[in-house]
């Protein structure tokens, strides 16, 4: 009986042990023209990860303030979700395999050129999974 009670008390800790997180960062693309999409380098998990994504926190940084019309998405192999702002959290990839490589994709609405030297200096994600 005592061992059953101990097991019942420890069960929530075992359930939480399956949860985890991984982080990755990568260089971003040079952005030259409106109307086109450019992808970051891969944001790759550190090894084989089992589980499903529950929340992704992101951050990206430009060499200079971004002009109007910026659109950013965080993409897995089969799904993308829109990102609002240079940092935050999203549940838009909930259920996607936690071991998938991610990319941030950047674009600007309209047509014409962008300011010279506009580059995404860094992209970062922290992927929480269970």
Protein Blocks (a to p, Z undefined) as FASTA:
>chain_A
ZZmmmmmmmmmmmmmmmgccddddddddddfbghiacdddddddfbdcedddfbdcdddd
dfbdcdehiacddddfkbccddedjbdcdfklgoiafkbccddddddeheddddehiacf
bacdddddZZ
